Structure formats: structure tokens, C-alpha cells
Amino acid sequence: MAEPGRAAVAEPCDGAGPAPRLDDGEVAARIARIDELLEKVQIAPGPMAQAAVEAIRVLTEVYGEALARVLDHADAALAGRLAEDELLDHLLVLHDLHPEPPERRAARAVERLRPVVQERGGDVTLDAVEGQIARVRLRTAGCGSGCGSASSGVEGAVREAVLAAAPELTAVETVPETESRPPAFVPVDSLLRRTARPQAAT
């Protein structure tokens, strides 16, 4: 039994020690599973389903308060490191506690997607955040911005990531990118004729 005034510390039932940590892929899988279960609970009839939804809401509020108290004890450097962690970044946004402005969060979201886009022969960068609109420069493999279904799919992924990271923003727009064209071919002998100086008359 715990001593009066002290919280009991839960111990693993099997005595095997702390549970193993989750990597980013496992975290993403569990978040997807949570979303799936919440959808089922929200459409389920009856008071038990309503009670479950209320319990989740209250628990989320308590966890949000706990996260806020962690930030109360964090200096600017620690708060910045917390924001760089993808899971903590998501939770800070969820609880409206993120210490960084929307512009920085939008830029980080684009940078996280950039390697994936580059692997497919394209590129994406944040051009600017103007008011509540983020503007990105997007290039997909074989074309500039706004080219076909491939570009539309990447645009959708970028839009979803940016708005999730910075829900204060209302839209993500693609800035047209001027395609670079190879220089026109100029024969070497033409260049030589242009650079040759006329000889002085004798």
C-alpha cells in the first residue's frame, strides 16, 4: 500500500521492466488505429458510447494540461527541441500549446516532406506565409507545378501536412515555378567570328 500523500508507482505485472519504446512508424500506426476506433465510437448508439467519448475528451484535456506544465518548466532551447520531435510537435498543436509561429511550423512540415518528393524526382519548398495562406513551390518529376495527377497527389499531401502543422492557416497555394530551359545551341565558329577583331588597315 502506498504511503499517505504519495502516489503509488505502477509496476509491470510480469516484472519485465518498462515497456519497449515505439518508433515513428509504430506511433503512426497507433494514431491511425485511434482515429479508426474513435470513428466507430462516435457513430455507436447508446449512452455507453457517449460516456466513452466523454471519457476520451476529459482524458485528452488532462494530458494537455500535463503537457502545458512541462512547457512551464522548459526554457526556450528545450521547448525548441520538443517541437522538433514529430510526435510532440503534433501534440503541441493539438493542445494549442506550440511555442513556434505558424510560419515555422509550416516550413518544418514542408521540410519533412521534401526528401520524399525529391526521391520521386521533384522538389518542394515553402515560398512564404502571407496572412493565413501558405505558398509553396512545387516541382514534380518531368514537369513543373500543376502538371497532371502526380502533381495533384503531391499537392494534396503537402496541403494536408501544412494545415495539420499550422491549423491557423486556411489554405495552401502553389506558386507557379518558371521552368528552366536549356540555352540555345550556338556553333563554335560563330562564337569565334564574333570574338575575332578586324585587323588594322596597312
C-alpha positions, 0 to 999 in steps of 0.5 A: 500500500502506498504511503499517505500523500504519495502516489503509488508507482505502477509496476509491470505485472510480469516484472519485465521492466518498462515497456519497449519504446515505439518508433515513428512508424509504430506511433503512426500506426497507433494514431491511425488505429485511434482515429479508426476506433474513435470513428466507430465510437462516435457513430455507436448508439447508446449512452455507453458510447457517449460516456466513452467519448466523454471519457476520451475528451476529459482524458485528452484535456488532462494530458494537455494540461500535463503537457502545458506544465512541462512547457512551464518548466522548459526554457526556450532551447528545450521547448525548441527541441520538443517541437522538433520531435514529430510526435510532440510537435503534433501534440503541441498543436493539438493542445494549442500549446506550440511555442513556434509561429505558424510560419515555422511550423509550416516550413518544418512540415514542408521540410519533412516532406521534401526528401520524399518528393525529391526521391520521386524526382521533384522538389518542394519548398515553402515560398512564404506565409502571407496572412493565413495562406501558405505558398509553396513551390512545387516541382514534380518529376518531368514537369513543373507545378500543376502538371497532371495527377502526380502533381495533384497527389503531391499537392494534396499531401503537402496541403494536408501536412501544412494545415495539420502543422499550422491549423491557423492557416486556411489554405495552401497555394502553389506558386507557379515555378518558371521552368528552366530551359536549356540555352540555345545551341550556338556553333563554335565558329560563330562564337569565334567570328564574333570574338575575332577583331578586324585587323588594322588597315596597312 
